[in-house]
Amino acid sequence: MASLSRQGLLDEFERAALASGYMAVRTSDAAKVPARYLLTGASAESIALLVYIKNFTPADRANVDEYRIQLRRDVLPLQMKRYATTVLLGYHQKSGLFVGFDPSSVSTTARTQISVGYVGLRAVKRAVRRGMSFDRDRLGRIAVGIRPELLVPYCLHARELHGAADEASITALLNEATAAFNETEPGADLTTSIDVPSERKRLLRSVSVLSRDAGFRCRVLEAYGYKCAVSQMQLGLVDAAHVLPVCEDGSHDRVSNGVSLLPQFHRAFDSGLIYLTPKYKMRLNEARATQLDRRGLSGGLDDLRDALGSIELPASKREWPDPALIAQANRARGIRV
């Protein structure tokens, strides 16, 4: 399989950003290294990224499992800016996986090119099941295998993740935390039974939450065909919403507690402005609408009301929203149906 061109690599990065729930807007020419991006997601804030990305190549013929990326001397030292996060990525075309390395650890002494991030592909492929996987390269540096759905969360936490590289025990714990990607029931907090500094506990919790959220999003969007259940729109803009909020007893991450929604419907749903009935109709909460009207914030309510109705459901009935969870969610939000 031929290596991807630079434009091809950037295309894969942008597709992965969409799969992560973000829009990646490139603000530099395709030939410029590093590529400059602005990421926009559910929040209004834009995040600046400097992206170095290379194809993975076999490290040597003797070890067919080991791969590396190589950087030209003329791109060194890697740019590190206060206003942006710098990420160093390898891409393995056959598996569709990314691998993240610590850009601050790259030597600047190479005369022609430098090999970076020797890593075993079998370890990286754990990310297929776990969303992210953590391994160590020849020099003991953490290498992070990443599914596309977790690429942006990785980028946003890359400094913190690679900052744990000096602690070998943390690598195993990080891999344990990523089990949440495939868990559909609330898991035990692994940080309660281990003795690590508080900042490391926060990191482990963050990885667990990121993995859980990404796994839930993958399952729900796949079930709904990556379409908004209300509008049937796709465009890479759809979110996965919990029917019963995660803070409520009995909430879980199975598809039957999810519904795919465009961001404006997601926010309206979470805030109680719209709600789902046990017969799978999305309705406007008239009490909440009246409150907005009194505050002079009712512009667009008629358009929102007109957009609502019966939702599009997954093909498998077992993945339809659970009526019991719908009723519990409406009670929790103070909505009378």
GIDATA-V66086 format. One record per backbone hydrogen bond with DSSP energy under -0.5 kcal/mol. NH is the residue of the N-H (numbers start at 1). CO is the residue of the C=O. E is the energy in kcal/mol with one decimal. If there is no record, write none. Layout:
BEGIN
nh-><NH/NH>
co-><CO/CO>
e-><E/E>
END
This chain:
BEGIN
nh-><9/10/11/12/13/14/15/16/17/18/19/20/21/22/23/24/25/25/26/27/28/32/35/37/38/39/40/41/41/47/49/50/51/51/52/52/53/54/56/57/59/60/63/64/66/67/68/69/71/73/75/76/84/85/87/88/89/89/90/91/92/93/96/97/98/99/100/101/103/105/106/114/116/119/121/124/125/126/127/128/129/129/130/131/132/133/135/137/140/143/144/145/145/146/147/150/151/154/155/156/157/157/158/158/161/162/163/164/165/167/168/170/171/171/172/173/174/175/176/177/178/179/180/181/182/183/190/192/193/194/196/200/201/202/203/204/205/206/207/208/209/210/211/212/213/214/215/216/217/218/219/220/221/222/223/224/225/226/227/228/229/232/237/239/241/241/243/245/248/251/253/257/258/259/261/263/265/266/267/268/269/270/271/272/273/274/275/277/280/282/283/283/285/286/289/290/291/292/293/294/295/296/297/301/304/305/306/307/308/308/311/312/315/317/319/320/322/326/327/328/329/330/331/332/333/334/335/336/337>
co-><5/6/7/8/9/10/11/12/13/14/15/16/18/17/40/22/23/38/24/36/36/29/51/49/25/47/23/43/45/39/37/85/35/49/50/87/51/89/91/68/66/63/60/62/63/119/57/116/114/112/72/73/81/48/50/101/52/87/99/54/97/91/92/92/146/90/144/88/101/102/103/71/69/67/65/120/121/123/124/125/125/126/126/127/130/145/143/141/137/135/100/133/143/98/131/147/148/150/151/152/153/154/154/155/157/158/159/161/162/164/166/167/167/168/168/169/170/171/172/173/174/176/177/178/179/179/188/189/190/191/194/197/197/198/199/200/201/202/203/204/205/206/207/208/209/210/211/212/213/214/215/216/217/218/219/220/222/221/224/233/260/228/234/261/239/259/257/243/245/248/184/254/255/241/239/237/262/262/263/264/265/266/267/269/268/268/283/281/277/309/275/281/273/284/285/286/287/288/289/290/291/293/292/298/300/301/302/303/304/305/280/229/223/315/316/317/256/322/323/324/325/326/327/328/329/331/330/334/335>
e-><-2.3/-2.4/-2.3/-2.0/-2.1/-2.4/-2.3/-2.3/-2.1/-1.8/-2.3/-1.5/-1.6/-2.8/-2.8/-0.5/-0.7/-2.7/-0.7/-2.6/-0.6/-1.4/-2.3/-2.4/-2.1/-2.9/-2.1/-0.7/-0.6/-2.3/-2.5/-2.7/-3.0/-0.5/-0.6/-2.6/-0.5/-2.1/-2.3/-2.6/-2.9/-0.6/-0.6/-0.5/-1.2/-2.7/-2.3/-2.3/-2.8/-3.1/-1.5/-1.6/-0.5/-2.0/-2.7/-0.8/-3.2/-0.5/-2.7/-1.9/-2.8/-0.7/-2.0/-0.9/-2.5/-2.3/-2.7/-2.7/-0.8/-1.4/-1.2/-2.7/-3.7/-2.5/-3.1/-1.7/-2.4/-1.2/-2.3/-1.5/-0.5/-1.0/-2.3/-2.5/-1.2/-2.0/-2.4/-2.4/-2.2/-3.0/-2.3/-2.3/-0.6/-3.2/-2.9/-2.0/-1.6/-2.1/-2.5/-2.5/-1.0/-1.1/-0.5/-0.8/-2.5/-2.7/-1.4/-1.2/-1.6/-1.9/-0.6/-0.8/-0.8/-0.6/-0.9/-1.5/-2.8/-2.0/-1.7/-2.2/-1.4/-1.4/-1.4/-2.0/-1.3/-0.6/-0.9/-1.7/-0.9/-0.6/-0.8/-0.7/-1.9/-2.1/-1.6/-2.5/-2.4/-2.4/-2.5/-2.2/-2.6/-2.9/-2.5/-2.5/-2.8/-2.3/-2.4/-2.5/-2.4/-2.5/-2.2/-2.5/-2.6/-2.0/-1.9/-1.9/-1.3/-3.3/-1.2/-2.4/-3.2/-2.4/-1.8/-3.4/-0.6/-2.9/-2.5/-0.6/-2.0/-1.8/-2.4/-2.0/-2.2/-1.7/-2.2/-0.7/-0.5/-2.7/-2.7/-1.8/-2.6/-2.8/-1.9/-1.1/-2.0/-1.5/-2.3/-2.2/-2.2/-3.1/-3.1/-0.5/-3.1/-1.1/-2.3/-2.3/-1.7/-2.0/-2.1/-2.2/-1.2/-1.3/-3.2/-2.2/-2.3/-3.0/-2.3/-1.3/-0.7/-1.0/-2.3/-2.8/-0.6/-0.5/-1.7/-1.7/-2.6/-2.3/-2.5/-2.1/-2.7/-2.4/-2.0/-2.4/-1.8/-1.3/-3.2/-0.5/-0.6>
END
